[in-house]
Amino acid sequence: MMPSLKIIPAVAIMAGSLGLGGCATKGYVREQVAVVDQRVAALEGRVAETDGIARAARGEAQAAAGQAQTNTQRLDQLTGRVDGVEQRMIEAQRKRPRN
């Protein structure tokens, strides 16, 4: 008998909470969804803007990387030429008679 006495208040509380719950109206749901839709639309706009900025930055970075590679190649060529001039100067100093 004791276990059934504990169940009765629990069943009464559950039945009362179900009866007080109620359903949302279509109007309420539309209002709530409209607010969420506005926020999603705003975020989609910001994401599209950010995506455009990121794509532009990527293009600029790729162009800069290409220019850096070209500059590196030119420096490598100049280094070889400077080394050649330096070697000729050293040879010229060796061949010059000392006084």
C-alpha positions as CSV (number, residue, x, y, z in Angstrom):
1,M,0.0,0.0,0.0
2,M,2.8,2.4,0.7
3,P,4.3,2.5,-2.8
4,S,0.9,3.4,-4.4
5,L,0.5,6.3,-2.0
6,K,3.8,7.8,-3.3
7,I,2.7,7.4,-6.9
8,I,-0.6,9.2,-6.6
9,P,0.9,12.7,-5.9
10,A,3.4,12.2,-8.7
11,V,0.7,11.3,-11.2
12,A,-1.4,14.3,-10.0
13,I,1.6,16.6,-10.6
14,M,2.3,15.2,-14.0
15,A,-1.4,15.5,-15.0
16,G,-1.5,19.0,-13.8
17,S,1.6,20.1,-15.7
18,L,0.3,18.5,-18.9
19,G,-3.0,20.3,-18.5
20,L,-1.3,23.7,-17.9
21,G,1.2,23.4,-20.7
22,G,-0.8,24.3,-23.8
23,C,0.3,24.6,-27.4
24,A,1.7,27.6,-29.2
25,T,-0.4,29.4,-31.6
26,K,0.5,29.7,-35.3
27,G,0.8,33.5,-34.8
28,Y,3.3,33.1,-31.9
29,V,5.3,30.6,-33.9
30,R,5.4,32.9,-36.9
31,E,6.6,35.8,-34.8
32,Q,9.4,33.8,-33.2
33,V,10.5,32.4,-36.6
34,A,10.4,35.9,-38.1
35,V,12.9,37.1,-35.5
36,V,15.1,34.1,-36.1
37,D,14.8,34.6,-39.9
38,Q,15.9,38.2,-39.6
39,R,18.9,37.3,-37.6
40,V,19.9,34.5,-40.0
41,A,19.5,36.9,-43.0
42,A,21.7,39.4,-41.3
43,L,24.3,36.8,-40.6
44,E,24.2,35.4,-44.1
45,G,24.9,38.9,-45.4
46,R,27.9,39.3,-43.1
47,V,29.2,35.9,-44.1
48,A,28.9,36.8,-47.8
49,E,30.7,40.1,-47.1
50,T,33.5,38.3,-45.1
51,D,33.8,35.7,-47.8
52,G,34.3,38.4,-50.5
53,I,36.9,40.1,-48.3
54,A,38.7,36.8,-47.7
55,R,38.7,35.9,-51.4
56,A,40.2,39.4,-52.3
57,A,42.8,39.0,-49.6
58,R,43.7,35.5,-50.9
59,G,44.1,36.9,-54.4
60,E,46.4,39.7,-53.1
61,A,48.4,37.2,-51.1
62,Q,48.9,35.0,-54.1
63,A,50.0,38.0,-56.2
64,A,52.4,39.0,-53.5
65,A,53.8,35.5,-53.3
66,G,54.3,35.5,-57.1
67,Q,56.1,38.8,-56.9
68,A,58.3,37.6,-54.0
69,Q,59.3,34.5,-56.0
70,T,60.2,36.8,-59.0
71,N,62.2,39.0,-56.7
72,T,64.0,36.0,-55.2
73,Q,65.0,34.8,-58.6
74,R,66.3,38.2,-59.6
75,L,68.3,38.4,-56.3
76,D,69.8,35.0,-57.0
77,Q,70.9,36.2,-60.5
78,L,72.4,39.4,-59.0
79,T,74.2,37.4,-56.4
80,G,75.9,35.3,-59.1
81,R,76.9,38.5,-61.0
82,V,78.2,40.1,-57.8
83,D,80.2,37.0,-57.0
84,G,81.7,37.1,-60.5
85,V,82.7,40.8,-60.2
86,E,84.2,40.1,-56.8
87,Q,86.3,37.3,-58.2
88,R,87.6,39.5,-61.0
89,M,88.5,42.2,-58.5
90,I,90.5,39.7,-56.5
91,E,92.3,38.5,-59.6
92,A,93.0,42.0,-60.7
93,Q,94.5,42.8,-57.3
94,R,96.7,39.8,-57.4
95,K,98.0,40.6,-60.9
96,R,98.7,44.3,-60.1
97,P,102.3,44.9,-59.3
98,R,103.2,46.1,-55.8
99,N,105.3,49.2,-55.3
